[in-house]
Amino acid sequence: MNPDIPLQSLLVLDTSNMRETLRIVDRNARGIAFVVDARGVLQGVVTDGDIRRAILRGLSPDNLVTEFMTRKPVTARVGTSPERLIALTSERVKYIPLVDDERRVVDYAAFSHAVHLPVATPVLGGNELRYVTECVLTNWISSQGRFVAEFERAFAKFTGVKHGVAVSNGTVALHLALVLAGIGQGDEVIVPTLTFVATANAVRHAGASPVFVDSDPNTWTIDSHEVEEKISARTKAIIPVHLYGHPADMDPILELARRRHLVVIEDAAEAHGARYKGRRVGSLGHIGCFSFYGNKIITTGEGGMLTTNDDRLADQARLLRDHGMSRIRKYWYEVVGFNYRLTNLQAAVGVAQMERIEMILTKRAAIAARYRELLASDDRIELPVPAPWAEPVAWMYSVLLKEGIARDPIIERLDIHGIDTRPLFHPIHQMPPYAVAERFPVAETLSRRGLSLPTWVPMGDTDVERICKTLSSVLP
Ligand SMILES: Cc1ncc(COP(=O)(O)O)c(C=O)c1O
């Protein structure tokens, strides 16, 4: 049963007769129609069974639908939780009108909506289980063992850098990078306001203050032309974020950093494999930081990686992630380090993921291409257009809804239809720990209008089609 038909094809006016009702029920091929008055207010529900029984009772094709419809059908308020709707629907009650406060029909739920499409899910069908099993069978489950170094080598090669240093997650990768750059109390670090909160949190954890910059309206990443005006005597670093898989415009940032003696730390948590002018992100600044959280391009459950071409930084990173322990003297510490180690178990998953990363990127790119194809002609949706110098990767394929469309009710409606989506991140400057009076109009607009759609490797063409059809049916 395909639930993705427009609501309009399920509606019949209460002034219709049996003949007209039959035509609508026949055309929508769902055996049901919702009876509404001219204002769209629900009067009842009519099924092909009601029509059959009406004919048996002797009613004629000219009788009004209101004479044989069910007057008190099962309904639900719009915004009812998917769990509740799934409970309300059954083989017997397949379609439920969803009504607003004035009992106007604004949507519907259907039995097959129990099929739930998550916004992200990992793909673990390669050697993940085999390698993890090897860790368990050999007892190498902590941060010693062959997989950590193998994962680092594979990821560094993929990114096009000399060194990869595996750590426990993307947030501590950023924190460690800041510590390595000598950033601490009283320093300022320039970050985009539109990013995941970890970018700013890491700066605070290092004792420094994030200074926010607005977004570029096309790439959604840091507006490289606004960075310079935010540089003060206290500025020590810039963290461009390759947001939603699209690289930040690195050349102006790198040039500025050279001129003003600043460190560039790339936050590439969402962009494994993306290229800027042919070079992979994470290889452009002094240090790159990646996340391997479960919803990322590749995952280790939790996990992170620092990437760099600088031997000294890599060496220091290895030292600091392991409490700062001396290489030559056991349990001797000359600096205050951290326990930011990745386990062999996690790295085992990472090695298996790296064996399939090109396939993962190709499949994700195909999903993004299909979204583009299916949504391109809908003028209620604005699709992101990659910059000419960028080869983005499809992390969570995200779009903007037309100005004026309230995004959150769309998310709720998609949820009712079993489709999990996400709003774009909130700009960090709007959240309590970082609140500033300054406005960042581009980031604020993107955040208000942005919607991330399900993007995961095992998705089929029919899933993407269902999402696009449902999205266009719930948009006003
Ligand atoms: C842009 C960005 N930076 C940093 C992080 C932090 O990574 P983690 O969740 O692995 O700590 C994430 C993701 O979670 C992210 O999306």
The ligand as an SDF file (V2000), in Angstrom:
LIG
                    3D

 16 16  0  0  0  0  0  0  0  0999 V2000
   30.9550   20.0890   12.9150 C   0  0  0  0  0  0  0  0  0  0  0  0
   31.1840   19.1270   14.0420 C   0  0  0  0  0  0  0  0  0  0  0  0
   32.2070   19.3370   14.8640 N   0  0  0  0  0  0  0  0  0  0  0  0
   32.4730   18.5070   15.8850 C   0  0  0  0  0  0  0  0  0  0  0  0
   31.6990   17.3990   16.1320 C   0  0  0  0  0  0  0  0  0  0  0  0
   31.9940   16.5780   17.3400 C   0  0  0  0  0  0  0  0  0  0  0  0
   32.2580   15.2470   17.0800 O   0  0  0  0  0  0  0  0  0  0  0  0
   31.9370   14.1260   18.1880 P   0  0  0  0  0  0  0  0  0  0  0  0
   30.4630   13.9810   18.2520 O   0  0  0  0  0  0  0  0  0  0  0  0
   32.6110   12.9110   17.6310 O   0  0  0  0  0  0  0  0  0  0  0  0
   32.5200   14.5740   19.4520 O   0  0  0  0  0  0  0  0  0  0  0  0
   30.6170   17.1250   15.2740 C   0  0  0  0  0  0  0  0  0  0  0  0
   29.7390   15.9670   15.3890 C   0  0  0  0  0  0  0  0  0  0  0  0
   29.2510   15.4180   16.2250 O   0  0  0  0  0  0  0  0  0  0  0  0
   30.3420   18.0180   14.2240 C   0  0  0  0  0  0  0  0  0  0  0  0
   29.2980   17.8160   13.4070 O   0  0  0  0  0  0  0  0  0  0  0  0
  1  2  1  0
  2  3  1  0
  2 15  2  0
  3  4  2  0
  4  5  1  0
  5  6  1  0
  5 12  2  0
  6  7  1  0
  7  8  1  0
  8  9  2  0
  8 10  1  0
  8 11  1  0
 12 13  1  0
 12 15  1  0
 13 14  2  0
 15 16  1  0
M  END
$$$$
